[in-house]
Amino acid sequence: MAPKRKDDTTNDAQTAREKKKQKVAFARTIAVQDSPSASAGPSTFASSLGRIPSAIDVEKFAEARAFEIGAMEDAMKNASASSTHRVWQTLPRHLRRRAASHDVRKVPTRLREKARAEMGTVKKPSKPRKPQRGKANRPTREETLLKRQRDKLWLESHLWHAKRMKMENMWGYRLAVHPTEKAYRSSHRASVHGSIIHDASYCSIIEVTGAQRIIESMLKLVCDPQAEHPAAKRNTIGSRVIHTHLYKPDTYPFDLLMPVTILWQPMCAQETDPEEGGQPHQDPKDVVRHVWLICHPASYDDAFALIQQATSLALAAAKRQQATANTEYEMEIADLRGHFNIFEIMGPKSNQVLKGALKPVSQDAPESFTQFWSALNKLPCSGSLPRNMVVGFTVIDPRLDFPPKNARVGSETTCNLVTVPSDHLAQSEIWDEPVRLNLRKPRYKKSELDHRRSMNDVPGTRLQPQRLDDRVPVLLIQHSLESSLADSQALHGWRLIFPAGWSMAFLNSLVYTGSRVGGQRERQTQAYEAGTAYYPRDYPFTQAYATYAREREKEERERWTRKPPAKRVNYRKLGIRSPFRPDWEVVLGLPELLENPDADAEFVSTQRDDSMGVSQDDNPVQPWLLQGPLTQLIFSNASDMFNRSAGLLAEVNTLRRNFNLDPLASSISGADLLKGALVLVAINMCNRGTPEDLDSIHIMDDEETTRWITIMRKNRNRTMILEPEDRSSEELELAGKKPLPASIIGYVTTGHYSLSRSKGYAIGVVSLSRMLELKAQITRLDSNNYRRDKATKVKPIVKIRDKQGHLSRVAFVSILGRDIIERRS
């Protein structure tokens, strides 16, 4: 053993590090047995070699070497015990927990004895004990947790997320931003190859109840004319959801508010409910219907007020049309926040996860649902089903069947499942408010179910549902993130809606299946990789974007100010106009404010306090965002016309007429409409470079564009990533050329390295008029035979300026025209 006596002078002279090395060396030394014949010298050893027997007795040989074997085992044990890692540090990183460093029960069973030996008794320093309140006056745990929710709300799964994820206050809630595991590659792999869960219960639901005629008129006033018609029969029967955008009543294309999901209650439920149905001779348009509008919490108050205003306008219009009739319409708008929980399960394994975690009640299940559920695990992903279809059913308490097992993938290579969305398949008791209120709190606690489980004869046997056990109605909505762009990777999954009070019961079962749990960062990354816009960061000129940009500017400015001048970017020297906030006035060519440069600042900001744009009182040009599934068609039709502004105005008025809206006012000219238009674009880097948020997008002249096309033609047969010494001098010269301030046409709203594309990718917003100039430029270069390779079509090319450096990279830009592709089936 290593010397430990205090009177050992040689040991006292050593440092702590030397003592530790000596201890480890002694621990790794194998003891040797003294042999009386060791003093015999080499002759004895040589003579013994000659007497080696041809065969040995294993038992006698082991007895003779018992000391050596024991010394080997002791050395191995001592070497393992004297290592520099404790037991909990030897676990894989995904199994490590902070509590394992001081709680033996958090360590796997096979290592608990060793961990218990490592954990000595820790004597805590005695502190003066503060006088505590009387037991009768002490607040309960529920009161303590409610006190912490004064300025924000918690989701039902807050405590589960708070132990594992980074939490922040967002939109009036305390939400999970990202897991404590910093990297997001594993979450991306889960969404592409596995499954990932996101608790989206913060999304609010507005329920509108009234005559179908009034609801349809109200939706036409506020919905996006580019999306599906909210009054179409394929949508009003309740078999599909509608993804659209809300605008202020009769103001399209201005005053964009937010994206929204609309769901009609199935018509079969209305027919079976005597209280909701009318007389047989009643007009079907006057039947009382229920509609849900699933809204983002960032603009929920504005959406609720907008629905109230649009409903009043629809009632007034119906009253004018039926002035002689005695029909009276009653409308009810209900706030259903806190009534539901919403989970998003994305990935190709989401079908197996849902089928393994949920156990439907087989009684009274329609044949269409039985066929759908039996073939669910045989589908490669939910993308094989019709888009936005709705499936309603009832499941038993997930805690009864815990732990769940993932359903195995079907052995059939192809599945002949033909599922047609129908109102009978979408019917669910979750629409009934009394049913939801009865399920507000589970009838049995988890401890009571565990006691029932302990009474089973065979340990680990699942509980059999009893008559008094809860049955929970749920809704499954097919959810897809996909774009019309060829380089985008579509993501498919499900959106699970169930009553409030059951979040942890469903979450524990879903997480146990091996699915990862993501936060806001993972949800935004899914939309980014799929090539779709994400609200609110990709929606300028909305109220939610104004709040988001203001908070981000404050955060970025404070981070920049905390650094000393020598360690921060000098934006003034780089010529960056607005490094912390997009300068949309410059992009649209609108009047700017007077510059108020700070003497100590190293940048010049020309931003307004209100980022919603210029009011019509000061300027007739009103900024607006062109987005929707028909954006590419509108852009193509407008670009083919000689007068592009008149063509854009005609396209907008055509869309308004489809929703029975009057054309735009005569005071709005086509030139003003085109000047204030912005459009969402996808940016793919040509060679090198990774665009970042708030990078500026610039247009180039014909000469510079031609030179870049020539360079890309030369590098076509080379690798996309070149070493610095392989870069041509002409390419470096063009990359270092500083773009003019007047050439800016837009900003990058979301940009970084794309894992699915293995290169830089970004989503940005550019001026529609400049986008038309880019298309005309490429057409002009083709007509002048600048492009020799006619087999490859060159897309519009722009320059991305890095706000933290001098170089600019070229990228292809294309219209982001389709957020959700509807499959007509």
Secondary structure, 3 states (H helix, E strand, C coil): CCCCCCCCHHHHCCCHHHHHHHHHHHHCCCCCCCCHHHHHCHHHHHHHHHCCCCCCCHHHHHHHCHHHHHHHHHHHHHHHHCCCCCHHHHCCHHHCCHHHHCCHHHCCHHHHHHHHHHCCCCCCCCCCCCCCCCCCCCCCHHHHHHHCCCCCEECCCHHHHHCCEEEEEECCEEEEEEECCCCCHHHHHHHHHCCEEEECCCCEEEEEEEEHHHHHHHHHHHECCCCCCCCCHHHHCCCEEEEEEEECCCCCCCCEEEEEEEEECCHHHHHHCCCCCCCCCCCHHHCEEEEEEEECHHHHHHHHHHHHHHHHHHHHHHHHHCCCCCCCCCCEEEECCCCEEEEEEECCCHHHHHHHHCCECCCCCCHHHHHHHHCHHHCCCHHHCCCCEEEEEEEECHHHHCCCCCCCCCCCCCCCCCCCCCHHHHCCHHHCHHHHHHCCCCCCCHHHHHHHHHCCCCCCCCCCCCCCCCEEEEEEEEEEECCCCCCCCCEEEEEEEEECCCHHHHHHHHHHCCCEECCHHHHHHHHHHHCCCCCCCCCCCCHHHHHHHHHHHHHHHHHHHHCCHHHCCCHHHHCCCCCCCCCHHHHHCCCCCCCCCCCCCCCCCCCCCCCCCCCCCCCCCCCEEECCCCHHHHHHHHHHCCCHHHHHHHHHHHHHHHCCCCCCCCCCCHHHHHHCEEEEEEEEECCCCCCCCCCEEECCCHHHHHHHHHHHHHCCCCCCCCCHHHCCHHHHHHHCCCCCHHHEEEEEEEEEEECCCCEEEEEEEEEHHHHHHHHHHHHHHHHCCCCCCCCCCCCCEEEEECCCCCCEEEEEEEECCCCCCCCCC
